[in-house]
Amino acid sequence: MAESVVHGAGVVLPPEGTGPAESWFDHRARLGRGYKYLPPACQYLLAAARTALEASGRGPDPHAPDTVTAAAPELRGAVVGTNSAVAALHEAIDDTVRREGASALSPMTVPYFSVNLVAGRLSTEHLLKGFNLTVTSPRVAGVEALHLAALELAAGRAAVTLAGAAEAPDPRAGDAEPEAGAALFVLRPGGGPVPAGGAVLRTVLRFVPPSAPAAAEGRRRALDSVRQALDALRADGPAPDEVELLADPSPVGDAVADALRSWCADLAPVSVRRSGARAGALAPVVRLAARPLAAGAGRRLVVTASRAGNLAFATAHTPEHTD
């Protein structure tokens, strides 16, 4: 189990009802000049970072110390999860090479064929020199980014980390609901003071072999693994007040749903949302960031499961006493 303290959060999402092909983000209005050729997911991420930093206390003076700049650049990190941030760019590059050849590729956009450069631009923008990680595990990459950030903070590799998820619509989403936007946290080490408006974030990662639910013994082990993860999250804290499972239609998703309902039977109702296997990693982070629970209320529990066997568990709660 990993724990961190949220000092600010930023969410950038399209207005409800916006279609995947509709334009909704004005990079000039949100970011200014110099961002035109960045992939949309990178633009969303940078906008979410600005909102998160303002929420953490950054004022209009860029030279005044704040939650991030109070730490040396070598003690600032970034971890971003994504599944489809540059999927549309890959499709466009493939199409251009097939039709016109590699010489027709744009030198302004082609470097972003590497998904690592999305988080890389975030680090360049805010002088995050400690480490920069991009994770792409199916569906769970966003929560995985929060988990890895908390571990790095606990290990002393950073004093503050920007962590979250960014996505752009996947042209091959199939039966999945395409995601667009970004959600980002400003995180500091667990056990530290929780600022007004902040929260305590806990995460656990697990893996269940995709074939395990087909056999009785494998299913039993999967259920035990889920229960152990949930017990770890609840230790020394309030019970969950809101519980949501985001999963694809798969045996792994079904097994996790059964285990979650069993564990929550006397605690809280479980909301289950299903989407296709290529749904992206943004939604779980948005759930954790969008609306803080009242101080002293229960935890918000978000669980994510993919057919590939990746499971991620996260809770957010606000202590009764904050700084």
Helices and strands as residue ranges (DSSP letters): E 2-12, H 27-31, H 40-55, G 73-75, E 76-81, H 87-100, G 102-104, G 110-113, H 116-126, E 131-135, H 141-154, E 160-167, E 181-189, E 199-207, G 212-214, H 216-234, E 240-247, H 251-263, E 270-274, H 282-289, E 299-305, E 310-317
